[in-house]
Amino acid sequence: MDSIRALVLNDLDYIENAFSKVSQKDSFIFADLDTFLQGKSKRIRSLLSILYLKANNYFDISNEILDMLFACELIHNASLLHDDVVDDSFLRRGVPTLYDKYGSKLSVISGDYILSIAVEKLMQLNNNKVLLFFFDAVKSMSQAEISQYFSRNSDISIQKYLNIVQGKTSSLFSACVKASALLSGLDVNIAENFGKNFGILFQINNDMESDSADNDKKNGVNNVVDILGIEKTLALKDNYKEELRKILLDFPNNKYTNGIKDLIKLL
């Protein structure tokens, strides 16, 4: 992962610096929330989006695009604070969650507050299409979480699982990549499809990890392995990897395209 990140490190540093400035500009950010925001994170949505642009020979990554990606990461972090409450999670990234330390009320309010900062940042872009991309993503994320909640302790089909994954995780990946494409003049439909497939693959891979599987079991959530079994789950992952490889066939052969391929291999 470090070698992939190194390809776009300067751009990722801009986003990390934006996170470090949040608490400096805003007296409402308390120490534990600041630690959470600046905690260890791959910034995978930003990493993928920047690689996507540079793979398509778009190298002039503007501050406007990076600010949009920062807002995307804020939305993701806000959703994690909410998820911790929904899932009764006491650890996140190896440290106690805000939910564990302060309870559900402060965790939810903190998530709402981070979300408001993201909306403010997006509004500053003065681009209604980008704004709608993310509003639609947040709506899809919320709908998927509600659907998953009411599916607890019951068998679900693989289609319903994928619908939940598409809303819960893939929608934000898709919003980030297609907003990046829009702001750089690339084909939005291709970007949307790429982000969608990558997001689904990412979540399937995450659901197979032991910590996530244990959390799902605790909350009565049937994940992909419960539905399909391990062999069919691996085959499903390969299908999404193949869809992504097909899209990449039309990309220029450069180190950034290879970086995306390497990222896919890690999943």
GIMOHU-V984610 format. One record per backbone hydrogen bond with DSSP energy under -0.5 kcal/mol. CO is the residue of the C=O (numbers start at 1). NH is the residue of the N-H. E is the energy in kcal/mol with one decimal. If there is no record, write none. Layout:
# GIMOHU-V984610
CO,NH,E
CO,NH,E
This chain:
# GIMOHU-V984610
1,5,-2.7
2,6,-2.0
3,7,-0.5
4,7,-1.2
5,8,-1.5
6,9,-0.8
8,12,-2.1
9,13,-2.4
10,14,-1.3
11,15,-1.3
12,16,-2.4
13,17,-2.6
14,18,-1.7
15,19,-1.8
16,20,-2.0
17,21,-1.3
18,22,-0.6
19,22,-1.0
19,23,-0.6
21,25,-1.9
22,26,-1.2
25,27,-0.5
26,29,-1.6
28,30,-0.7
30,34,-2.4
31,35,-2.5
32,36,-2.0
33,37,-2.5
34,38,-2.0
36,39,-1.1
43,47,-2.8
44,48,-2.5
45,49,-1.9
46,50,-2.6
47,51,-2.3
48,52,-2.4
49,53,-2.0
50,54,-2.4
51,55,-2.7
52,56,-1.1
53,56,-0.5
53,58,-2.4
54,57,-1.7
55,252,-0.6
57,59,-0.8
59,61,-1.9
60,62,-1.0
62,66,-2.1
63,67,-2.8
64,68,-1.8
65,69,-2.2
66,70,-2.1
67,71,-2.1
68,72,-2.0
69,73,-2.3
70,74,-2.0
71,75,-2.3
72,76,-2.2
73,77,-2.4
74,78,-2.6
75,79,-2.2
76,80,-1.6
77,81,-1.7
78,82,-1.7
79,83,-2.9
80,84,-2.3
81,85,-0.8
82,85,-0.6
82,86,-2.2
83,87,-3.1
84,89,-2.3
85,88,-0.8
90,97,-1.4
92,95,-1.6
95,92,-2.9
97,101,-2.1
98,102,-3.2
98,103,-0.8
99,103,-1.3
103,107,-1.4
104,108,-2.7
105,109,-2.4
106,110,-2.5
107,111,-2.1
108,112,-2.4
109,113,-2.4
110,114,-2.5
111,115,-2.2
112,116,-1.9
113,117,-1.6
114,118,-2.0
115,119,-2.3
116,120,-2.2
117,121,-2.3
118,122,-2.4
119,123,-2.7
120,124,-1.4
122,125,-1.4
123,126,-1.5
127,131,-2.2
128,132,-2.5
129,133,-2.1
130,134,-1.8
131,135,-2.3
132,136,-2.7
133,137,-1.6
134,138,-2.6
135,139,-2.2
136,140,-2.5
137,141,-2.7
138,142,-2.2
139,143,-2.6
140,144,-2.4
141,145,-2.0
142,146,-2.1
143,147,-2.5
144,148,-2.7
145,149,-2.2
146,150,-2.0
148,151,-0.9
149,152,-1.2
151,154,-1.1
157,161,-2.2
158,162,-2.5
159,163,-2.3
160,164,-2.3
161,165,-2.5
162,166,-2.7
163,167,-1.8
164,168,-3.4
165,169,-2.4
165,170,-2.1
166,171,-1.7
169,172,-0.7
169,173,-1.4
170,174,-2.9
171,175,-2.1
172,176,-2.3
173,177,-2.4
174,178,-2.7
175,179,-2.2
176,180,-1.9
177,181,-2.2
178,182,-2.5
179,183,-2.3
180,184,-0.8
181,184,-0.6
181,185,-0.7
181,186,-2.5
182,185,-0.9
187,191,-1.6
188,192,-2.7
189,193,-2.2
190,194,-2.4
191,195,-2.8
192,196,-2.4
193,197,-2.3
194,198,-2.5
195,199,-2.5
196,200,-2.0
197,201,-2.2
198,202,-2.9
199,203,-2.1
200,204,-2.5
201,205,-2.4
202,206,-2.2
203,207,-2.7
204,208,-1.1
205,209,-0.6
206,209,-1.2
209,213,-2.7
210,214,-2.6
211,215,-2.0
212,216,-2.5
213,217,-2.4
214,218,-2.3
215,219,-1.6
216,221,-3.0
217,220,-1.2
220,153,-3.9
220,154,-0.5
220,222,-0.6
221,223,-0.7
223,227,-1.6
224,228,-2.9
225,229,-1.7
229,233,-1.7
230,234,-2.3
231,235,-1.8
232,236,-2.2
233,237,-2.3
234,238,-2.1
235,239,-1.8
236,240,-1.8
237,241,-2.4
238,242,-2.3
239,243,-1.9
240,244,-1.9
241,245,-2.3
242,246,-2.1
243,247,-1.6
244,248,-2.1
245,249,-0.9
246,249,-0.5
247,250,-1.2
248,251,-1.6
252,254,-1.4
254,258,-2.1
255,259,-1.5
256,260,-2.0
257,261,-2.2
258,262,-2.4
259,263,-2.0
260,264,-2.4
261,265,-1.9
262,266,-1.0
264,267,-1.5
